[in-house]
Amino acid sequence: MSKIEEALAKIQSKPRPGGAREPLPRVDLPAAMNVDRDAFIERRIVTAVFESGPAVEEYKKLRTRVLAWLRAAEGNVVMLASAGGKEGKSLTAVNLAVSVARELHQTALLIDADLRRPHLHQLLDVKGQPGLSDFLMGEGDLSGLFHSTGIPKLTLVPAGTPTARSPELLASQRMSEFLEEVRRRYKDRIVILDAPPVLPATDAVILANHVDGIVFVVRAGGSAREDVQQAVRQFDPRKVIGVALNGAVDTGHYSAYGYHYVTSPVMAGVG
């Protein structure tokens, strides 16, 4: 059994919590947080709205694992990847970024690196342009890329204008310079890249050259194990932090709002 098979077997064997649950407490958000609470719940950005609960705690575990890895690697750039689409990768990236931003001594920069099918600006209700693709094509300057999310210490770089030229843009010298700049600018910043799916295109493989760690997101009952293995083999195994099995834990009933989710990740290492 390969390391990736062992990781998947480990997280899939974990029991799901059951039984009745108390309503989860809403966060007493600071005045600086200018977000639509109900919209965030509907979009399942639970780390921005709830203090605790199964989903929030799993994202905290993911945050702890990622931060420990980055400290050991003396880096600050992590990429979230998936074999295919509809694995919950972008949602995991947003919740991870919010969780990192809520750390006392960290800030988070979330970058939508899917230049073909951008999505993060919609989740966070932020303007999609100007964005990364526009900057890489020479339109606009660096300062125009950074968009406030309404969440303290969390900034978004949206993907920008959708383009099929993403491999060329992501492999460009301008992209290398951009990532080097955001890596070095703030010592307390964690940079989180939401990459396109691995198997349909080369974009994620190109991006992996610039990151310190990679988290694979796999939806329970989603991608075939063989596809995940094939995707993981595209990368340097020394950079793979682990597999986040999305949808493995019942997040419970957010009964104050009437929403029911099964969205949170369970983390397992592959090494």
C-alpha positions as YAML, in Angstrom:
chain: A
units: angstrom
residues:
- id: 1
  name: MET
  ca: [0.00, 0.00, 0.00]
- id: 2
  name: SER
  ca: [1.44, 3.38, -1.02]
- id: 3
  name: LYS
  ca: [1.72, 6.36, 1.33]
- id: 4
  name: ILE
  ca: [-1.19, 8.10, -0.35]
- id: 5
  name: GLU
  ca: [-3.32, 4.95, -0.01]
- id: 6
  name: GLU
  ca: [-2.41, 4.72, 3.66]
- id: 7
  name: ALA
  ca: [-3.40, 8.35, 4.19]
- id: 8
  name: LEU
  ca: [-6.73, 7.92, 2.43]
- id: 9
  name: ALA
  ca: [-7.47, 4.71, 4.31]
- id: 10
  name: LYS
  ca: [-6.61, 6.38, 7.60]
- id: 11
  name: ILE
  ca: [-8.89, 9.36, 7.16]
- id: 12
  name: GLN
  ca: [-11.73, 7.37, 5.63]
- id: 13
  name: SER
  ca: [-11.71, 4.98, 8.59]
- id: 14
  name: LYS
  ca: [-12.34, 7.74, 11.13]
- id: 15
  name: PRO
  ca: [-15.84, 7.56, 12.63]
- id: 16
  name: ARG
  ca: [-18.26, 10.37, 12.02]
- id: 17
  name: PRO
  ca: [-19.58, 12.08, 15.12]
- id: 18
  name: GLY
  ca: [-23.25, 11.47, 15.79]
- id: 19
  name: GLY
  ca: [-25.98, 12.35, 18.21]
- id: 20
  name: ALA
  ca: [-27.73, 15.59, 18.98]
- id: 21
  name: ARG
  ca: [-25.69, 18.77, 18.97]
- id: 22
  name: GLU
  ca: [-26.08, 22.06, 20.71]
- id: 23
  name: PRO
  ca: [-26.45, 25.15, 18.51]
- id: 24
  name: LEU
  ca: [-23.01, 26.54, 17.71]
- id: 25
  name: PRO
  ca: [-22.14, 29.95, 19.12]
- id: 26
  name: ARG
  ca: [-21.76, 32.83, 16.71]
- id: 27
  name: VAL
  ca: [-18.52, 34.74, 16.86]
- id: 28
  name: ASP
  ca: [-18.70, 38.19, 18.43]
- id: 29
  name: LEU
  ca: [-16.99, 39.70, 15.41]
- id: 30
  name: PRO
  ca: [-14.95, 42.87, 15.83]
- id: 31
  name: ALA
  ca: [-16.23, 46.04, 14.25]
- id: 32
  name: ALA
  ca: [-13.47, 45.83, 11.63]
- id: 33
  name: MET
  ca: [-15.02, 42.68, 10.17]
- id: 34
  name: ASN
  ca: [-17.39, 43.95, 7.52]
- id: 35
  name: VAL
  ca: [-19.03, 40.80, 6.18]
- id: 36
  name: ASP
  ca: [-22.52, 39.46, 5.58]
- id: 37
  name: ARG
  ca: [-22.79, 36.74, 8.23]
- id: 38
  name: ASP
  ca: [-25.73, 34.95, 6.66]
- id: 39
  name: ALA
  ca: [-24.11, 35.00, 3.22]
- id: 40
  name: PHE
  ca: [-20.92, 33.53, 4.67]
- id: 41
  name: ILE
  ca: [-22.89, 30.75, 6.32]
- id: 42
  name: GLU
  ca: [-24.71, 30.02, 3.07]
- id: 43
  name: ARG
  ca: [-21.33, 29.84, 1.30]
- id: 44
  name: ARG
  ca: [-20.03, 27.60, 4.12]
- id: 45
  name: ILE
  ca: [-17.25, 29.95, 5.26]
- id: 46
  name: VAL
  ca: [-17.79, 28.74, 8.80]
- id: 47
  name: THR
  ca: [-14.42, 29.84, 10.22]
- id: 48
  name: ALA
  ca: [-15.46, 33.49, 9.86]
- id: 49
  name: VAL
  ca: [-18.77, 33.11, 11.68]
- id: 50
  name: PHE
  ca: [-18.48, 30.37, 14.31]
- id: 51
  name: GLU
  ca: [-16.14, 29.99, 17.27]
- id: 52
  name: SER
  ca: [-16.34, 26.22, 17.43]
- id: 53
  name: GLY
  ca: [-18.00, 23.13, 16.05]
- id: 54
  name: PRO
  ca: [-16.76, 20.08, 14.10]
- id: 55
  name: ALA
  ca: [-15.98, 21.99, 10.89]
- id: 56
  name: VAL
  ca: [-14.23, 24.88, 12.63]
- id: 57
  name: GLU
  ca: [-12.12, 22.53, 14.72]
- id: 58
  name: GLU
  ca: [-11.05, 20.52, 11.68]
- id: 59
  name: TYR
  ca: [-9.97, 23.70, 9.92]
- id: 60
  name: LYS
  ca: [-7.99, 24.65, 13.03]
- id: 61
  name: LYS
  ca: [-6.25, 21.27, 12.88]
- id: 62
  name: LEU
  ca: [-5.47, 21.85, 9.22]
- id: 63
  name: ARG
  ca: [-4.11, 25.31, 10.07]
- id: 64
  name: THR
  ca: [-1.92, 23.87, 12.83]
- id: 65
  name: ARG
  ca: [-0.51, 21.22, 10.50]
- id: 66
  name: VAL
  ca: [0.21, 23.73, 7.74]
- id: 67
  name: LEU
  ca: [1.84, 26.31, 10.02]
- id: 68
  name: ALA
  ca: [4.04, 23.68, 11.66]
- id: 69
  name: TRP
  ca: [5.14, 22.43, 8.24]
- id: 70
  name: LEU
  ca: [5.95, 25.93, 7.01]
- id: 71
  name: ARG
  ca: [7.96, 26.73, 10.13]
- id: 72
  name: ALA
  ca: [9.99, 23.55, 9.66]
- id: 73
  name: ALA
  ca: [10.49, 24.38, 5.98]
- id: 74
  name: GLU
  ca: [11.38, 27.99, 6.84]
- id: 75
  name: GLY
  ca: [8.79, 29.08, 4.29]
- id: 76
  name: ASN
  ca: [5.41, 30.77, 4.13]
- id: 77
  name: VAL
  ca: [3.76, 29.71, 0.87]
- id: 78
  name: VAL
  ca: [1.32, 26.79, 0.71]
- id: 79
  name: MET
  ca: [-0.74, 25.55, -2.24]
- id: 80
  name: LEU
  ca: [-4.04, 23.72, -2.11]
- id: 81
  name: ALA
  ca: [-4.46, 21.24, -4.95]
- id: 82
  name: SER
  ca: [-6.90, 18.57, -6.07]
- id: 83
  name: ALA
  ca: [-6.91, 15.90, -8.74]
- id: 84
  name: GLY
  ca: [-10.07, 17.19, -10.39]
- id: 85
  name: GLY
  ca: [-12.83, 19.70, -9.89]
- id: 86
  name: LYS
  ca: [-15.67, 19.79, -7.36]
- id: 87
  name: GLU
  ca: [-13.51, 18.53, -4.50]
- id: 88
  name: GLY
  ca: [-14.19, 21.52, -2.24]
- id: 89
  name: LYS
  ca: [-10.64, 22.83, -2.67]
- id: 90
  name: SER
  ca: [-11.53, 26.51, -3.01]
- id: 91
  name: LEU
  ca: [-13.83, 26.40, 0.00]
- id: 92
  name: THR
  ca: [-11.09, 24.69, 2.00]
- id: 93
  name: ALA
  ca: [-8.62, 27.37, 0.89]
- id: 94
  name: VAL
  ca: [-10.92, 30.18, 2.05]
- id: 95
  name: ASN
  ca: [-11.66, 28.58, 5.42]
- id: 96
  name: LEU
  ca: [-7.98, 27.84, 5.95]
- id: 97
  name: ALA
  ca: [-7.07, 31.44, 5.09]
- id: 98
  name: VAL
  ca: [-9.66, 32.83, 7.52]
- id: 99
  name: SER
  ca: [-8.43, 30.47, 10.23]
- id: 100
  name: VAL
  ca: [-4.83, 31.59, 9.67]
- id: 101
  name: ALA
  ca: [-5.87, 35.25, 9.76]
- id: 102
  name: ARG
  ca: [-7.48, 34.68, 13.15]
- id: 103
  name: GLU
  ca: [-4.16, 33.60, 14.63]
- id: 104
  name: LEU
  ca: [-2.76, 36.29, 16.92]
- id: 105
  name: HIS
  ca: [0.53, 36.77, 15.12]
- id: 106
  name: GLN
  ca: [-0.30, 35.86, 11.51]
- id: 107
  name: THR
  ca: [-1.78, 37.54, 8.48]
- id: 108
  name: ALA
  ca: [-3.03, 35.71, 5.41]
- id: 109
  name: LEU
  ca: [-2.82, 36.46, 1.71]
- id: 110
  name: LEU
  ca: [-5.14, 34.29, -0.38]
- id: 111
  name: ILE
  ca: [-4.35, 34.07, -4.09]
- id: 112
  name: ASP
  ca: [-6.77, 32.70, -6.66]
- id: 113
  name: ALA
  ca: [-4.35, 31.04, -9.06]
- id: 114
  name: ASP
  ca: [-7.05, 29.42, -11.20]
- id: 115
  name: LEU
  ca: [-6.84, 31.85, -14.10]
- id: 116
  name: ARG
  ca: [-9.21, 29.81, -16.25]
- id: 117
  name: ARG
  ca: [-12.14, 29.45, -13.83]
- id: 118
  name: PRO
  ca: [-11.75, 31.95, -10.97]
- id: 119
  name: HIS
  ca: [-14.00, 31.44, -7.98]
- id: 120
  name: LEU
  ca: [-12.60, 32.93, -4.77]
- id: 121
  name: HIS
  ca: [-13.83, 36.47, -5.40]
- id: 122
  name: GLN
  ca: [-17.38, 35.11, -5.56]
- id: 123
  name: LEU
  ca: [-17.02, 33.22, -2.29]
- id: 124
  name: LEU
  ca: [-15.70, 36.32, -0.54]
- id: 125
  name: ASP
  ca: [-17.92, 38.80, -2.39]
- id: 126
  name: VAL
  ca: [-14.95, 40.79, -3.70]
- id: 127
  name: LYS
  ca: [-14.38, 42.43, -7.09]
- id: 128
  name: GLY
  ca: [-12.74, 40.03, -9.53]
- id: 129
  name: GLN
  ca: [-10.69, 42.65, -11.36]
- id: 130
  name: PRO
  ca: [-8.03, 43.82, -11.43]
- id: 131
  name: GLY
  ca: [-6.47, 40.49, -10.62]
- id: 132
  name: LEU
  ca: [-3.50, 38.25, -11.12]
- id: 133
  name: SER
  ca: [-4.00, 37.53, -14.82]
- id: 134
  name: ASP
  ca: [-4.35, 41.24, -15.59]
- id: 135
  name: PHE
  ca: [-1.12, 42.00, -13.76]
- id: 136
  name: LEU
  ca: [0.75, 39.16, -15.47]
- id: 137
  name: MET
  ca: [-0.38, 40.46, -18.87]
- id: 138
  name: GLY
  ca: [1.14, 43.84, -18.00]
- id: 139
  name: GLU
  ca: [-2.09, 45.63, -17.16]
- id: 140
  name: GLY
  ca: [-1.88, 47.62, -13.94]
- id: 141
  name: ASP
  ca: [0.62, 47.59, -11.11]
- id: 142
  name: LEU
  ca: [1.17, 45.45, -8.05]
- id: 143
  name: SER
  ca: [-0.69, 47.69, -5.62]
- id: 144
  name: GLY
  ca: [-3.97, 47.24, -7.49]
- id: 145
  name: LEU
  ca: [-3.98, 43.47, -6.98]
- id: 146
  name: PHE
  ca: [-4.71, 43.41, -3.26]
- id: 147
  name: HIS
  ca: [-8.41, 43.46, -2.33]
- id: 148
  name: SER
  ca: [-9.85, 43.82, 1.15]
- id: 149
  name: THR
  ca: [-12.13, 40.96, 2.17]
- id: 150
  name: GLY
  ca: [-13.79, 42.61, 5.16]
- id: 151
  name: ILE
  ca: [-12.05, 40.03, 7.35]
- id: 152
  name: PRO
  ca: [-9.23, 41.47, 9.47]
- id: 153
  name: LYS
  ca: [-5.75, 40.42, 8.34]
- id: 154
  name: LEU
  ca: [-7.04, 38.56, 5.27]
- id: 155
  name: THR
  ca: [-6.35, 39.98, 1.82]
- id: 156
  name: LEU
  ca: [-7.35, 38.46, -1.52]
- id: 157
  name: VAL
  ca: [-5.59, 38.56, -4.86]
- id: 158
  name: PRO
  ca: [-8.36, 37.52, -7.27]
- id: 159
  name: ALA
  ca: [-7.54, 35.63, -10.46]
- id: 160
  name: GLY
  ca: [-8.60, 38.51, -12.68]
- id: 161
  name: THR
  ca: [-9.85, 38.23, -16.23]
- id: 162
  name: PRO
  ca: [-10.26, 34.53, -17.19]
- id: 163
  name: THR
  ca: [-7.72, 33.39, -19.75]
- id: 164
  name: ALA
  ca: [-6.67, 30.20, -21.53]
- id: 165
  name: ARG
  ca: [-3.06, 31.44, -21.50]
- id: 166
  name: SER
  ca: [-2.64, 30.53, -17.84]
- id: 167
  name: PRO
  ca: [0.33, 28.13, -18.29]
- id: 168
  name: GLU
  ca: [2.39, 30.78, -20.05]
- id: 169
  name: LEU
  ca: [1.42, 33.48, -17.54]
- id: 170
  name: LEU
  ca: [2.09, 31.33, -14.47]
- id: 171
  name: ALA
  ca: [5.49, 30.28, -15.86]
- id: 172
  name: SER
  ca: [6.48, 33.86, -16.65]
- id: 173
  name: GLN
  ca: [9.24, 35.87, -15.02]
- id: 174
  name: ARG
  ca: [6.61, 38.37, -13.91]
- id: 175
  name: MET
  ca: [4.86, 35.63, -11.91]
- id: 176
  name: SER
  ca: [8.13, 34.59, -10.27]
- id: 177
  name: GLU
  ca: [8.81, 38.18, -9.28]
- id: 178
  name: PHE
  ca: [5.27, 38.61, -7.95]
- id: 179
  name: LEU
  ca: [5.47, 35.52, -5.72]
- id: 180
  name: GLU
  ca: [8.92, 36.49, -4.50]
- id: 181
  name: GLU
  ca: [7.60, 39.93, -3.57]
- id: 182
  name: VAL
  ca: [4.57, 38.65, -1.63]
- id: 183
  name: ARG
  ca: [6.71, 35.99, 0.03]
- id: 184
  name: ARG
  ca: [9.20, 38.52, 1.39]
- id: 185
  name: ARG
  ca: [7.12, 41.61, 2.07]
- id: 186
  name: TYR
  ca: [5.72, 40.69, 5.51]
- id: 187
  name: LYS
  ca: [7.34, 38.32, 7.99]
- id: 188
  name: ASP
  ca: [4.02, 37.36, 9.58]
- id: 189
  name: ARG
  ca: [2.24, 36.62, 6.30]
- id: 190
  name: ILE
  ca: [1.13, 33.18, 5.18]
- id: 191
  name: VAL
  ca: [0.48, 32.99, 1.43]
- id: 192
  name: ILE
  ca: [-2.19, 30.48, 0.36]
- id: 193
  name: LEU
  ca: [-2.56, 29.60, -3.32]
- id: 194
  name: ASP
  ca: [-5.76, 28.03, -4.61]
- id: 195
  name: ALA
  ca: [-4.49, 26.11, -7.63]
- id: 196
  name: PRO
  ca: [-6.47, 24.72, -10.57]
- id: 197
  name: PRO
  ca: [-7.14, 20.96, -10.63]
- id: 198
  name: VAL
  ca: [-3.97, 19.00, -11.33]
- id: 199
  name: LEU
  ca: [-4.99, 16.43, -13.94]
- id: 200
  name: PRO
  ca: [-6.74, 18.58, -16.58]
- id: 201
  name: ALA
  ca: [-3.87, 21.09, -17.00]
- id: 202
  name: THR
  ca: [-0.25, 21.87, -16.12]
- id: 203
  name: ASP
  ca: [-0.96, 25.03, -14.12]
- id: 204
  name: ALA
  ca: [-0.68, 23.47, -10.65]
- id: 205
  name: VAL
  ca: [2.58, 21.74, -11.55]
- id: 206
  name: ILE
  ca: [4.02, 25.09, -12.62]
- id: 207
  name: LEU
  ca: [2.87, 26.75, -9.40]
- id: 208
  name: ALA
  ca: [4.38, 23.98, -7.27]
- id: 209
  name: ASN
  ca: [7.85, 25.25, -8.14]
- id: 210
  name: HIS
  ca: [7.16, 28.37, -6.07]
- id: 211
  name: VAL
  ca: [5.60, 26.89, -2.92]
- id: 212
  name: ASP
  ca: [6.92, 25.40, 0.31]
- id: 213
  name: GLY
  ca: [4.12, 22.92, 0.91]
- id: 214
  name: ILE
  ca: [1.13, 21.32, -0.81]
- id: 215
  name: VAL
  ca: [-2.16, 20.13, 0.67]
- id: 216
  name: PHE
  ca: [-4.28, 17.79, -1.47]
- id: 217
  name: VAL
  ca: [-8.02, 18.15, -1.06]
- id: 218
  name: VAL
  ca: [-10.10, 15.06, -1.80]
- id: 219
  name: ARG
  ca: [-13.86, 14.91, -1.43]
- id: 220
  name: ALA
  ca: [-15.18, 11.77, 0.25]
- id: 221
  name: GLY
  ca: [-16.72, 9.70, -2.52]
- id: 222
  name: GLY
  ca: [-15.23, 12.03, -5.14]
- id: 223
  name: SER
  ca: [-12.02, 11.46, -7.09]
- id: 224
  name: ALA
  ca: [-10.91, 7.88, -7.60]
- id: 225
  name: ARG
  ca: [-7.89, 6.85, -5.57]
- id: 226
  name: GLU
  ca: [-5.95, 6.22, -8.76]
- id: 227
  name: ASP
  ca: [-6.57, 9.81, -9.88]
- id: 228
  name: VAL
  ca: [-5.35, 11.17, -6.55]
- id: 229
  name: GLN
  ca: [-2.23, 9.02, -6.77]
- id: 230
  name: GLN
  ca: [-1.57, 10.21, -10.31]
- id: 231
  name: ALA
  ca: [-2.01, 13.83, -9.23]
- id: 232
  name: VAL
  ca: [0.28, 13.50, -6.21]
- id: 233
  name: ARG
  ca: [2.99, 11.94, -8.37]
- id: 234
  name: GLN
  ca: [3.22, 15.18, -10.34]
- id: 235
  name: PHE
  ca: [4.94, 16.86, -7.38]
- id: 236
  name: ASP
  ca: [8.06, 16.61, -5.28]
- id: 237
  name: PRO
  ca: [6.95, 14.30, -2.44]
- id: 238
  name: ARG
  ca: [9.02, 16.34, 0.01]
- id: 239
  name: LYS
  ca: [6.55, 19.21, -0.46]
- id: 240
  name: VAL
  ca: [3.35, 17.24, 0.13]
- id: 241
  name: ILE
  ca: [2.01, 18.11, 3.60]
- id: 242
  name: GLY
  ca: [-0.88, 15.68, 3.50]
- id: 243
  name: VAL
  ca: [-4.37, 14.88, 2.27]
- id: 244
  name: ALA
  ca: [-7.45, 16.74, 3.49]
- id: 245
  name: LEU
  ca: [-10.49, 14.51, 3.05]
- id: 246
  name: ASN
  ca: [-13.32, 16.95, 2.50]
- id: 247
  name: GLY
  ca: [-16.81, 16.00, 3.63]
- id: 248
  name: ALA
  ca: [-15.54, 13.35, 6.05]
- id: 249
  name: VAL
  ca: [-16.91, 14.99, 9.19]
- id: 250
  name: ASP
  ca: [-20.52, 15.96, 9.74]
- id: 251
  name: THR
  ca: [-20.26, 19.61, 10.66]
- id: 252
  name: GLY
  ca: [-23.49, 19.39, 12.58]
- id: 253
  name: HIS
  ca: [-26.64, 21.43, 12.51]
- id: 254
  name: TYR
  ca: [-26.13, 25.17, 12.52]
- id: 255
  name: SER
  ca: [-29.62, 25.28, 13.91]
- id: 256
  name: ALA
  ca: [-29.73, 29.00, 14.57]
- id: 257
  name: TYR
  ca: [-29.70, 29.44, 10.80]
- id: 258
  name: GLY
  ca: [-31.32, 26.27, 9.53]
- id: 259
  name: TYR
  ca: [-28.34, 25.09, 7.47]
- id: 260
  name: HIS
  ca: [-26.95, 21.55, 7.42]
- id: 261
  name: TYR
  ca: [-23.49, 20.81, 6.06]
- id: 262
  name: VAL
  ca: [-21.02, 18.02, 5.58]
- id: 263
  name: THR
  ca: [-17.99, 20.02, 4.49]
- id: 264
  name: SER
  ca: [-15.06, 19.95, 6.87]
- id: 265
  name: PRO
  ca: [-11.68, 18.38, 6.09]
- id: 266
  name: VAL
  ca: [-10.01, 15.55, 7.98]
- id: 267
  name: MET
  ca: [-6.24, 15.74, 7.66]
- id: 268
  name: ALA
  ca: [-3.74, 12.92, 7.29]
- id: 269
  name: GLY
  ca: [-0.10, 12.98, 6.31]
- id: 270
  name: VAL
  ca: [1.34, 11.05, 3.43]
- id: 271
  name: GLY
  ca: [4.80, 10.71, 4.84]
...
